[in-house]
Each structure stands twice: as structure tokens, then as C-alpha cells.
Amino acid sequence: MRPLTEAETRAVFEKLGRYIGENIQLLVDRPDGTYCFRLHRDRVYYVSEKLLKLAVSIPRDSLVALGTCFGKFTKTQKFRLNVTALDFLAPYAKYKVWVKPGSEQSFLYGNHVLKSGLGRITENTAQYQGVVVYSMADIPLGFGVAAKSTQDCRKVDPMAIVVFHQADVGEYVRNEDTLT
């Protein structure tokens, strides 16, 4: 487990910045302690510094995971967020999308959000902006990228895609073997 390099930190913060903007600072300096990002086997973990000090005594080969896995680096060194980061992204999300109850199941199966399933969308959401997807009961379901801006969503036909799917809580069931 090692600290992120400058290039890795930039890639992680750029990806997080798409969803939570300048609230990244709130993610690191929390009232319950200081948290940091660490890399272990191409996966980025979000760890409290207290837990990190205790984990120093465990050999790297024996360490499976530490903290919360936020995502992983692909073989081409691009950072991909995991659904396990949803609980930390949702409270700080700048742009949100709410889906209708009939469209929740479709999203949880890994499909994009269509205009017909769109309940609400945050004002001034730009095209290709990272959004957190909620149910109408304000339960975070996943996250994605806005395919259309807020203004374009009003005039588009009902079968058009408005949010590209990236991750959802249904992945816990679909990919339970690979999530750590």
C-alpha cells in the first residue's frame, strides 16, 4: 500500500471533481479525522489515517483490502470509479438525477436512464457532467454521465438517453466476486 503519485492523484481528483466539484476537500478533511487515498494492486482505497497507521504492521502480500475501494486504474492508467464510492459521493454531489420508480429497476440492471424514466434533474446540469442517480425517495442508486443538458432534456423525445450508466448498486449482486 503506497501513496498515489502526482499523476495518479490528478487522475483520481479529476474523476471525483466531475461528480462532487470542489467538495473533494470535504472528503479528505472530515470532522471525524483525516482521510487519504492509497494505492494497492491498482486499486485506490479511501482510508482514515488512524487505520493506515495500524495497517503498517501487515505485510503487503497478506493485505487484501484496507478502507473503502474508490476505484481502480485500468491497464492504460485511466481511473475508473467503483460503485463502492457511491456512499461518499452522494452527500457531496453537485448534480443529481432522480428516476421514476418504474425506471429504477432498469437502471439497476445496468441500462441507461431514458427521458421517460427521468423524474427530476438538477438545474444547470451541463452535457457530459457527472451526476449521481437517486430514486424518488432520495436513495442513491448509482452514478453516470449526463447525455443531455437540463435544457435539452425538456425538448427531447421520451425514448432518448439522458444519463449514461456508469455504476449502480445492482453491481453488488452482478459482480460480487470481483468487488473488494
N, C-alpha and C positions, 0 to 999 in steps of 0.2 A: 504494500500500500504506500503510494507516494503522492506528493503534492502534484497538482497539474502544472504543466509547462505553460509559458505565456501564450503560445498558440492554442493549446487545448483550453485554457481558461477563456480566451477570446471566443472560441467556437461555442463553448457552453453558455457564456453570458450573452452572446448574440442570439442563440436559440431561446434562452429564457426571456430575453428582452422582447422578443416577439409576442410573448404572452403576458408578461407582467410589467414590462416597461422599466421605469426607474425604481420599481419596488424590489429589485434584486437586493438592494442594501438592507431592506427589512428582513429578507430571507437569511442573511448572514449574521446580522447583529440583532438577535432576538432577545426579548426580556428574560427568557429562561436560560440564557447563556450564549456563548459564541459558537457558531457552526461554521464548518468549512467543507470544501469539496475535495475528495481524494480519489485517485485512480487505482484500480486493482483489476488486473486481467481485462483491460479495455472497457471496463465499466466505471462510471462515475458515481460515487457514493456521497451522500449528504450526511455528515457525521458531526455530532457535538464534540467539542474539544476534550471534554471530560472522558467520553468513551474512547476517543482516539488515544489518549494517554494510557488508558488501561489495555488497549489492544497492542501496544508496542511489545508486550511480552509474548505474543503469539507469533510463531514463525509464519512467513508468507505462504509457504506451501500448505500449511494447515488451515489458513484463513479462507473461509468460503465467502462470506459477505460481512459487511460492517455498516451499520446505519441503514439509510434508505437509498436504494438504487434509483438514480435520477435518469439514467440513460446509458448509452454505450457509444463508443466510437466504432464506426464501420471499418472495413479493411482499407478504404480510401480516405480515412481520417475525417469523415464527416460525423457530426454528433447527431444522434437520434434519441429523442426523449422517450422514456418508457411511461406506461400508464401509472406506475408506482409513484411518479412525481405529481400526480393529479391532486392529491390531498394538500400539497404545498403550493401548487399553482392557483388553485381555485380561490382561496381567500384574497389573493392579490391581483387577480385577473382584471385587466383594463377593459377588455372587450368580451362580451358574453353573448351566447345564443341560447334561447330556450326552445326546446322542441315539444310538439304536442304529444299527448300520451300515446296515440296510435303510431307515432313515428319513433318513439323511444326504442322499441324492440328492434326495428330495422337498423337503427344506429348502433345498438349493442351487438348486432350480428356483424358489424364491420362495414356497413354501407354508408354512403354519403348522405347528408341531410338535403332533402328536396325542399323547394319553396312550399309545397303543400303540407309539409310537416313542420314548418317554421312557426313557432308561437310568437316569439319576440326576438329582437336583436338590439344590441346597444347602439345608440345614436352615433353617427360619425365613424362607423367601422369602415376602414378602407379595404379595398380589394387586396387579397393575399395577406391579410393581417391575421395573426394567430388569435384564435378565440377558444374559450372554454365553453363546452356544451353542457347545459343544465336541463333537467326535467322541469316541468311547470311547477313542481313542488320545491324548486331550488336545491335539488340534489345534483351534485356534479357527476356527469356521466362519462365525460372524456374531453378530448380537445381535438382541434383541427385547424384548418386554414380557411378563411372566408373566400369563397369563389367569386362573390359579388359584393360590392359595397352596399351600405344601407340604402342609399338612394336607388341603386339598380335593383335591389330585392323587391321594391314596391312595384316595379313595372314588368318584371319577368314572368314568364308563363309558369303554371303550377308544377310542371314536371322538370324544371331546370334545377341544377345543383347549386345550392347556396353555400354549403360548407363541405370542404373536402375532409374526409375522415382521416385521422392520424392515429389515434389511440382511444380506447374506451374500456370501461370496467369489465366488459364481457371477455376481454383478453385474459383475465384471471382464470377463466374456465377453459378458453380455447388453447392457451399457451402455458398451462400450469407447469409443464415440465421444464420450460426454458426460462421462466421468470425467477430471478433471485433477488 
